[in-house]
């Protein structure tokens, strides 16, 4: 879990840096935060969908 957390922070920093480089400071920060919020909304739905798929395959 620690390696995943480190990878997530590295990718978030890279996304922020590339957004700032491409769009400017405030627009880059806004774009990175928008992507973060989209992920924060979608991840619980993805997790629930994966759990439902796992339960269907479970026989006992």
Backbone bond lengths (Angstrom), bond angles and torsions (degrees), N, CA, C in turn:
res aa  C-N    CA-C-N  psi(-1)  N-CA   C-N-CA  omega(-1)  CA-C   N-CA-C  phi
1 X - - - 1.445 - - 1.524 110.89 -
2 X 1.312 115.97 -32.49 1.459 119.82 -179.08 1.527 111.10 -67.27
3 X 1.326 116.31 -38.47 1.469 119.83 178.92 1.522 110.94 -66.72
4 X 1.333 116.46 -38.09 1.462 119.78 178.05 1.522 111.26 -66.60
5 X 1.318 116.11 -39.04 1.463 119.91 178.81 1.530 110.52 -65.21
6 X 1.325 116.91 -40.89 1.461 121.17 177.70 1.526 110.59 -64.70
7 X 1.328 116.80 -42.23 1.462 120.72 177.49 1.526 110.92 -63.87
8 X 1.318 117.07 -39.94 1.465 120.50 179.18 1.523 111.09 -63.18
9 X 1.335 117.44 -42.77 1.467 120.29 178.53 1.523 111.05 -65.40
10 X 1.336 116.73 -39.40 1.463 119.95 178.95 1.525 110.93 -64.62
11 X 1.327 116.79 -42.86 1.463 120.07 179.34 1.522 111.87 -68.65
12 X 1.322 117.33 -36.69 1.465 120.28 177.05 1.524 110.69 -65.25
13 X 1.316 116.84 -40.40 1.469 120.33 177.75 1.519 111.11 -65.91
14 X 1.331 116.69 -40.57 1.462 120.24 178.15 1.525 110.94 -65.33
15 X 1.326 117.21 -38.62 1.464 120.23 178.18 1.518 110.97 -65.05
16 X 1.310 116.70 -41.98 1.461 120.40 178.30 1.525 111.10 -64.91
17 X 1.328 116.93 -43.57 1.466 120.37 -179.76 1.521 111.63 -64.83
18 X 1.333 117.27 -41.90 1.466 119.09 179.75 1.522 111.21 -70.09
19 X 1.321 117.40 -34.88 1.463 120.05 176.42 1.509 111.97 -65.21
20 X 1.315 116.82 -42.01 1.465 120.80 178.54 1.520 110.27 -66.49
21 X 1.335 117.47 -40.55 1.464 120.56 -179.71 1.526 111.50 -65.95
22 X 1.324 116.89 -37.54 1.464 119.78 -175.96 1.524 112.83 -83.61
23 X 1.331 117.66 -34.71 1.458 120.03 -169.38 1.522 114.93 -116.70
24 X 1.311 117.23 -11.33 1.455 120.01 -172.97 1.518 109.15 102.64
25 X 1.320 116.32 172.42 1.466 120.11 -171.07 1.526 112.25 -65.30
26 X 1.323 118.11 -59.59 1.463 119.65 -172.87 1.522 112.10 -70.30
27 X 1.319 117.48 -40.12 1.467 119.63 178.53 1.527 110.70 -67.63
28 X 1.327 117.63 -36.60 1.461 120.58 177.95 1.511 112.02 -65.88
29 X 1.332 116.72 -41.85 1.469 120.45 177.15 1.525 110.10 -64.08
30 X 1.327 116.72 -42.98 1.463 120.42 179.22 1.530 110.88 -62.85
31 X 1.344 117.46 -42.35 1.463 120.60 179.57 1.526 110.99 -64.45
32 X 1.329 117.35 -42.47 1.463 120.24 179.60 1.529 110.90 -65.66
33 X 1.324 117.63 -41.72 1.466 120.14 178.16 1.523 111.92 -67.19
34 X 1.326 117.29 -34.59 1.466 120.23 176.99 1.521 110.66 -64.78
35 X 1.326 117.19 -42.18 1.463 120.61 177.61 1.527 110.67 -65.08
36 X 1.329 117.10 -39.15 1.464 121.04 177.67 1.525 110.98 -62.94
37 X 1.322 116.84 -43.80 1.469 120.52 -179.98 1.530 111.03 -65.27
38 X 1.328 116.91 -38.28 1.463 119.87 176.98 1.522 110.46 -61.61
39 X 1.318 116.52 -44.66 1.460 120.10 176.93 1.516 112.38 -63.26
40 X 1.336 117.02 -39.73 1.464 120.95 179.97 1.525 111.50 -65.09
41 X 1.315 117.53 -30.35 1.465 121.06 178.11 1.523 110.61 -80.14
42 X 1.324 117.68 -40.30 1.460 120.48 -174.37 1.525 114.14 -79.27
43 X 1.318 118.97 -30.38 1.459 120.21 -175.34 1.528 114.37 -60.91
44 X 1.329 121.50 -41.26 1.473 118.84 176.60 1.533 112.78 -62.72
45 X 1.315 117.32 -36.91 1.465 119.90 177.60 1.527 110.82 -67.00
46 X 1.327 116.87 -40.50 1.460 120.80 177.56 1.524 110.48 -63.89
47 X 1.311 117.58 -41.07 1.455 121.63 178.76 1.525 111.16 -64.04
48 X 1.329 117.57 -43.99 1.468 120.98 178.58 1.521 110.87 -64.07
49 X 1.318 117.42 -40.31 1.463 121.36 178.92 1.521 110.65 -63.63
50 X 1.333 117.18 -42.06 1.465 120.60 178.76 1.523 111.09 -65.30
51 X 1.330 117.83 -39.07 1.463 120.30 179.14 1.523 111.05 -66.56
52 X 1.332 117.79 -38.93 1.463 120.35 177.28 1.521 111.45 -64.54
53 X 1.316 117.07 -40.31 1.469 119.94 178.24 1.520 110.72 -65.06
54 X 1.329 117.47 -37.56 1.458 121.35 179.45 1.527 110.89 -67.47
55 X 1.341 117.64 -37.41 1.464 121.16 -179.40 1.520 111.64 -69.96
56 X 1.331 118.02 -33.00 1.467 120.34 178.50 1.517 111.29 -64.60
57 X 1.323 116.71 -35.83 1.458 120.42 -179.58 1.516 113.20 -77.66
58 X 1.319 117.59 -15.46 1.458 121.86 -178.68 1.528 109.43 -82.21
59 X 1.335 116.92 122.00 1.459 121.22 -174.54 1.526 111.49 -88.47
60 X 1.326 118.67 -41.64 1.463 121.10 -172.45 1.441 111.56 -91.56
